[in-house]
């Protein structure tokens, strides 16, 4: 990105994404090779009178060496300082920006059981922090910038893949407009209208069908509500958790998913690719699965805990979203999930249930909200997908035809 575009990026993320306030702390998670992005965000934050900015660096080369050389037992030992530092963000009311720009092939030859053990241990140790994030206890935003190895994966034949990926990200984030923040305000209004339509019908379930073999009915959580790009944190301030975003989403009922779902796009999970996979559900639970690539990784994910055998999110995105129309496979869930309807294995968002943020775990479970230490989205929407809403009296209402909204 040019300096001008990087400044646009930083301002849009801080004003629209986390809605940074005067005298508020900010933490940034950033790949070490993108220090200039962290610096731009830090500079913009202080111009907005932030109290303090802290940066936590990530390095996949080091992570890979740890995976290959340390034991699964050692990797599963999550240090107390890390847990304390994450909980500190919640206690001190920080905002949180995470730059998701991993190399999809970074851990291709790492034993899946090591990755699974580490993810499971991290999920348990940081459960308090993740619970706060998913309950909007803090304002947070996941964004991305191009990195060298990731760009090569997306544009293998390009003479300048990093530049090409950067240009694609700029378009998806609406940074190529004269006033990105105003464009985001318009976009949020459009998604809010879709959510309002779905909420007005209070569907009991959704039925998905595609020519690829998907034939799947998912019941919706009691007291569910559809959310879109902009949410409100517990402090009452709005924020946008994902940039870009094209979805409206809600909570499926953990006991009410039946049928077969086929993946529409590859899933990059913990630096490994899962592709061509199929899940069969019965009474909300995965009872069978297959994958053309990454079967062992998928198996480890599904077997992480009881909750990863069930669903925590269902999201709708039309095939004419800017990301879908770009025809680019990003190998990054932040982008790919916004090109296709998707569902998620694992934890449901308490915010997708009316009053869910104030309910106990038992009360959420009674309504059908799933719980887990994981939340992993995967794409199921195709260009020919049809979706019908099923009312409580059994009547059906068409929502999607041939991959797009009909409202």
C-alpha positions in Angstrom: 0.0 0.0 0.0 1.1 3.6 -0.7 1.6 5.9 2.3 -1.7 7.6 1.4 -3.6 4.3 1.3 -2.0 3.1 4.5 -3.2 6.2 6.2 -6.7 5.6 4.9 -6.5 2.1 6.1 -5.5 3.1 9.6 -8.1 5.8 10.0 -10.9 3.5 8.7 -9.9 0.6 10.9 -9.7 2.8 14.0 -12.8 4.9 13.4 -15.2 2.4 11.8 -13.6 -0.9 13.0 -12.8 -0.5 16.7 -14.2 3.0 17.1 -11.3 4.1 19.2 -12.1 6.7 21.9 -10.0 9.4 23.4 -7.9 8.2 26.4 -8.5 4.5 25.5 -5.8 1.8 25.1 -5.3 -0.1 21.9 -3.5 -3.5 21.3 -2.4 -4.5 17.8 -1.5 -8.0 16.7 0.8 -7.8 13.7 3.1 -9.9 11.6 6.7 -8.9 12.2 7.2 -8.3 8.4 4.5 -5.6 8.5 5.9 -3.3 11.2 5.0 -0.3 9.0 1.3 -1.1 9.3 1.6 -1.3 13.1 3.4 2.0 13.0 0.7 3.6 10.9 -2.1 2.4 13.2 -0.1 3.6 16.2 0.4 7.0 14.7 -3.2 7.4 13.8 -4.3 6.2 17.3 -2.2 8.8 19.0 -3.6 11.5 16.7 -7.0 10.3 18.0 -5.6 10.9 21.5 -5.3 7.2 22.5 -4.0 6.6 26.0 -1.4 3.9 25.0 -0.8 1.6 22.0 0.8 -1.8 22.5 1.9 -4.1 19.7 2.2 -7.9 19.9 4.3 -9.3 17.1 3.7 -12.6 15.3 6.2 -14.7 13.3 5.1 -17.8 11.5 8.8 -18.9 10.9 9.3 -19.1 14.6 5.9 -20.7 15.2 6.8 -23.3 12.6 10.1 -24.1 14.2 8.3 -24.5 17.6 5.8 -26.8 16.1 8.5 -29.0 14.5 10.8 -29.2 17.4 8.9 -28.8 20.7 6.7 -31.6 22.0 2.9 -31.4 22.0 3.0 -31.3 25.8 5.3 -28.3 25.8 3.3 -26.5 23.2 0.2 -27.0 25.3 1.7 -25.1 28.2 0.2 -21.7 27.8 2.2 -19.2 30.0 0.4 -17.3 32.7 1.8 -14.0 31.4 0.0 -14.5 28.1 -3.3 -15.2 29.9 -2.9 -12.2 32.2 -2.0 -9.9 29.3 -5.2 -10.9 27.4 -7.4 -10.5 30.5 -5.7 -7.1 31.1 -7.2 -5.8 27.8 -10.7 -6.6 29.1 -10.1 -5.2 32.6 -8.6 -2.0 31.3 -11.1 -1.5 28.5 -8.7 -1.7 25.5 -9.6 -1.9 21.9 -8.1 -4.8 19.9 -7.0 -4.9 16.3 -5.8 -8.2 14.9 -4.1 -8.3 11.5 -4.8 -11.7 9.9 -2.3 -12.3 7.2 -1.0 -15.8 7.6 0.7 -17.9 4.9 -1.9 -20.6 4.0 1.0 -23.2 3.7 3.0 -22.1 6.7 2.4 -25.3 8.6 1.7 -27.7 5.8 4.1 -30.5 7.1 3.5 -29.9 10.8 1.7 -32.9 12.5 -2.0 -32.0 12.8 -2.1 -33.3 16.4 0.4 -30.7 17.5 -1.6 -27.9 16.0 -4.8 -29.3 17.5 -3.3 -29.7 20.9 -1.9 -26.2 20.9 -5.2 -24.7 19.7 -7.2 -26.6 22.3 -4.8 -25.6 25.2 -4.9 -22.0 24.0 -8.7 -22.0 23.8 -9.0 -23.3 27.4 -6.4 -21.0 28.8 -7.8 -17.9 27.1 -11.5 -18.8 27.5 -12.2 -15.7 29.7 -10.8 -13.4 27.0 -12.5 -15.2 24.1 -15.8 -15.1 26.0 -15.5 -11.4 26.4 -14.6 -10.9 22.7 -17.6 -13.0 21.6 -19.9 -11.2 24.0 -18.7 -7.8 22.9 -17.1 -7.0 26.2 -14.4 -5.1 24.2 -14.5 -3.5 20.8 -12.4 -5.5 18.4 -11.6 -5.7 14.7 -9.9 -8.3 12.4 -8.3 -6.8 9.3 -5.6 -7.8 6.8 -2.7 -6.6 4.7 -0.7 -8.5 2.1 2.3 -10.5 3.1 4.9 -12.0 0.7 4.2 -15.7 1.1 0.4 -15.2 1.3 0.4 -13.1 -1.8 2.4 -15.8 -3.7 -0.3 -18.3 -2.8 -3.2 -16.1 -4.0 -1.4 -14.8 -7.2 1.2 -17.5 -8.1 1.7 -16.2 -11.7 1.9 -12.5 -10.9 5.1 -10.5 -11.3 4.2 -8.5 -8.2 1.8 -10.6 -6.1 2.1 -8.5 -3.0 1.0 -5.4 -4.9 -1.8 -7.3 -6.6 -3.1 -8.6 -3.3 -2.8 -5.2 -1.8 -5.0 -3.7 -4.5 -7.6 -6.4 -4.0 -7.7 -5.8 -0.3 -8.1 -2.0 -0.9 -11.2 -2.7 -3.0 -12.8 -5.1 -0.5 -12.3 -2.5 2.3 -13.7 0.3 0.2 -10.5 2.3 0.6 -10.4 3.1 -3.1 -13.4 5.5 -2.7 -12.8 9.2 -1.9 -14.5 8.9 1.5 -14.2 5.3 2.8 -15.9 6.0 6.1 -19.0 7.3 4.3 -19.0 4.3 2.0 -18.9 2.0 5.1 -21.9 3.9 6.6 -23.9 3.2 3.4 -22.8 -0.5 3.3 -23.8 -0.9 7.0 -27.3 0.4 6.2 -27.7 -2.1 3.4 -26.7 -5.0 5.6 -28.9 -3.7 8.4 -31.9 -3.9 6.0 -31.2 -7.6 5.2 -31.0 -8.3 9.0 -34.2 -6.4 9.6 -36.0 -8.5 7.0 -34.9 -11.8 8.6 -35.7 -10.6 12.1 -39.2 -9.5 11.1 -40.0 -13.1 10.0 -38.5 -14.8 13.1 -37.8 -18.0 11.1 -37.7 -21.3 13.0 -35.2 -22.8 10.5 -33.4 -22.4 7.2 -33.2 -24.9 4.4 -30.1 -24.8 2.1 -29.9 -26.7 -1.3 -27.2 -26.6 -4.0 -26.5 -28.8 -7.1 -23.2 -29.9 -5.5 -25.2 -32.1 -3.0 -25.8 -29.7 -0.1 -29.3 -30.4 1.3 -29.3 -29.1 4.8 -31.8 -27.8 7.3 -30.6 -25.8 10.3 -32.9 -24.8 13.2 -32.4 -21.4 14.7 -31.7 -20.7 18.4 -34.6 -19.7 20.6 -34.7 -15.9 20.9 -32.1 -15.6 18.0 -31.5 -12.3 16.3 -29.8 -11.5 13.0 -26.8 -9.2 13.2 -24.9 -7.4 10.5 -21.6 -5.5 10.1 -22.0 -3.1 13.0 -22.6 -4.2 16.5 -22.7 -2.5 19.9 -20.2 -3.3 22.6 -21.2 -3.6 26.2 -20.2 0.1 26.6 -22.9 1.0 24.1 -20.5 2.1 21.4 -20.8 0.7 17.8 -17.9 -1.2 16.1 -17.3 -3.4 13.1 -15.6 -6.7 14.0 -14.5 -7.8 10.5 -13.3 -5.6 7.7 -14.2 -6.5 5.1 -17.6 -7.9 5.9 -20.6 -8.7 3.7 -22.6 -11.0 6.0 -25.7 -11.1 8.2 -25.5 -13.8 10.8 -27.2 -15.5 13.7 -27.2 -18.4 16.1 -28.2 -21.9 14.9 -29.8 -24.2 17.5 -27.1 -26.7 18.6 -29.6 -29.7 18.5 -31.3 -28.8 15.2 -29.1 -29.4 12.2 -29.9 -32.2 9.8 -28.6 -33.2 6.3 -25.5 -32.9 4.2 -23.3 -29.8 3.7 -20.5 -29.6 1.1 -17.8 -27.1 1.3 -17.8 -24.5 -1.5 -14.3 -23.2 -1.0 -11.0 -24.4 0.7 -10.6 -23.7 4.4 -7.3 -22.5 5.8 -7.2 -23.6 9.4 -4.1 -23.0 11.6 -1.9 -22.8 8.5 -3.2 -25.9 6.8 -5.7 -26.4 4.0 -8.8 -28.4 4.2 -10.6 -28.8 0.9 -13.4 -30.8 -0.9 -15.0 -31.7 2.5 -18.5 -32.9 3.4 -20.2 -32.9 6.7 -23.3 -35.0 7.6 -25.4 -33.7 10.5 -28.1 -35.5 12.5 -29.9 -33.7 15.4 -27.3 -30.9 15.3 -24.2 -33.2 15.5 -21.6 -34.1 12.9 -22.1 -37.9 12.5 -19.9 -38.4 9.4 -17.4 -36.4 7.4 -14.9 -36.7 4.5 -12.3 -34.5 2.8 -10.3 -34.6 -0.4 -7.5 -32.7 1.3 -6.7 -32.2 5.0 -8.8 -35.0 6.4 -6.7 -35.4 9.5 -6.8 -31.7 10.1 -10.6 -31.7 9.8 -10.8 -34.7 12.1 -8.7 -33.0 14.8 -10.9 -29.9 14.5 -14.2 -31.7 14.8 -12.8 -33.7 17.8 -11.5 -30.7 19.7 -14.4 -30.8 22.2 -18.1 -31.6 22.2 -18.9 -28.2 20.9 -16.9 -28.5 17.7 -19.2 -31.3 16.5 -22.1 -28.7 16.5 -22.7 -25.3 14.9 -22.3 -21.9 16.4 -23.1 -19.6 13.5 -25.0 -19.4 10.2 -24.3 -16.4 7.9 -25.8 -15.3 4.6 -23.8 -13.5 1.8 -25.0 -13.0 -1.7 -23.0 -14.0 -4.7 -22.9 -10.4 -5.9 -20.9 -9.1 -3.0 -17.7 -7.3 -4.1 -15.5 -10.2 -2.8 -17.5 -12.9 -4.5 -17.5 -10.9 -7.8 -13.7 -10.5 -7.6 -13.5 -14.3 -8.2 -10.3 -14.3 -6.1 -9.7 -17.2 -3.7 -7.9 -15.5 -0.8 -7.1 -18.6 1.2 -8.0 -16.4 4.2 -11.3 -16.9 6.0 -11.7 -13.2 6.7 -12.2 -12.7 2.9 -13.4 -16.0 1.7 -16.2 -16.2 4.2 -17.5 -12.9 2.8 -17.7 -14.4 -0.7 -20.0 -17.2 0.3 -22.7 -18.2 2.8 -21.0 -20.0 5.7 -21.6 -21.8 8.9 -19.2 -22.3 11.8 -18.3 -25.3 14.0 -18.0 -24.4 17.6 -19.0 -21.6 19.9 -22.0 -19.4 19.2 -22.0 -15.7 19.8 -24.1 -14.7 22.9 -24.9 -11.5 21.1 -26.9 -13.4 18.5 -29.5 -14.2 21.2 -31.7 -11.4 22.6 -30.3 -10.7 26.0 -27.6 -13.4 25.6 -24.8 -11.3 27.0 -26.4 -11.3 30.4 -27.4 -15.0 30.5 -25.5 -17.7 32.3 -24.0 -20.6 30.2 -26.8 -22.9 31.4 -29.4 -20.4 30.3 -27.8 -20.0 26.9 -27.6 -23.7 26.5 -31.3 -24.0 27.2 -32.0 -21.7 24.3 -29.9 -23.8 22.1 -26.7 -21.7 21.9 -23.6 -23.9 21.4 -20.5 -23.6 23.5 -16.9 -24.6 22.6 -13.3 -23.3 22.9 -13.3 -23.0 19.0 -15.2 -21.1 16.4 -14.3 -22.0 12.8 -16.2 -20.7 9.8 -16.3 -22.6 6.5 -17.9 -21.7 3.3 -21.0 -23.5 1.8 -22.6 -20.9 -0.5 -22.6 -21.6 -4.2 -23.7 -19.6 -7.3 -26.8 -21.8 -7.5 -27.7 -22.0 -3.8 -31.3 -21.7 -2.8 -32.3 -20.8 0.8 -35.8 -21.0 2.2 -36.9 -19.7 5.6 -39.2 -22.0 7.5 -41.8 -20.3 9.6 -43.0 -21.7 13.0 -46.2 -22.9 11.3 -44.2 -24.7 8.6 -44.8 -22.2 5.8 -41.7 -21.4 3.7 -40.4 -18.0 2.5 -37.8 -17.8 -0.2 -34.7 -15.9 0.9 -32.0 -16.8 -1.8 -32.4 -18.0 -5.3 -29.5 -18.9 -7.5 -27.0 -17.7 -4.9 -28.4 -14.2 -4.1 -30.9 -12.3 -2.1 -34.4 -12.0 -3.6 -35.6 -9.3 -1.1 
